[in-house]
Amino acid sequence: MRKSIAIDMDGVIADVEQQFLDWYQRDYGTLFSKADLAGKNDDNLFPETGLARRFVLSPGFFLGLPVMEGAVEAVKKLMETYEVYIVSAAMEFPLSLPEKLEWLKVNFPFISWRNIIFCGDKSIINTEYMIDDHLKNLDNFKGKTIMFHAYHNVSANHHVRANNWDEVLSILSKENSTS
């Protein structure tokens, strides 16, 4: 039986950081870089407190997310060996559900609807691996974790970190060669 992997959407296959930067430049005319966001959280991401939350509550935010570099090819490669599930704690933003589903259909059409899980709390997920950028999801996961690099987890070091999709594939390749 194939091992299973839960892959988060936002910040892992969908580039939320870039969307924040693009929308900020669009609305305020100021260009920030991903390095400018490092170590911040959603409340203090920009000079305007709570702006990131306003963005994610705006229609079109999730539908227009850029695809994370290398994600499509990496997920296809992982599907050759693993049962892959896309898992998003989308219930916090219920208006995001149809946008996230449409985004997956457009950008990852090879993933079956049966392998898409929208939930409120990822602690119910029971795959062997989880690739996520949020500590709240990784810390409560019972399997093996890979923390995808994001502005809000730069100081965390208690999970295996992957800075990009090539590193994810490398980590899992090493994992397979030792098991």
Salt bridges, closest charged atoms under 4 A:
ASP8 OD1 - LYS122 NZ 2.81
ASP10 OD2 - LYS100 NZ 2.56
ASP15 OD2 - LYS34 NZ 2.71
ASP27 OD1 - ARG26 NE 2.60
GLU83 OE1 - ARG2 NH2 3.68
GLU92 OE2 - ARG53 NH1 3.29
ASP132 OD2 - LYS122 NZ 2.62
ASP133 OD2 - HIS134 NE2 3.88
ASP133 OD2 - HIS152 NE2 2.87
ASP139 OD1 - HIS158 NE2 2.81
ASP139 OD1 - HIS159 NE2 2.64
GLU175 OE2 - LYS144 NZ 2.26
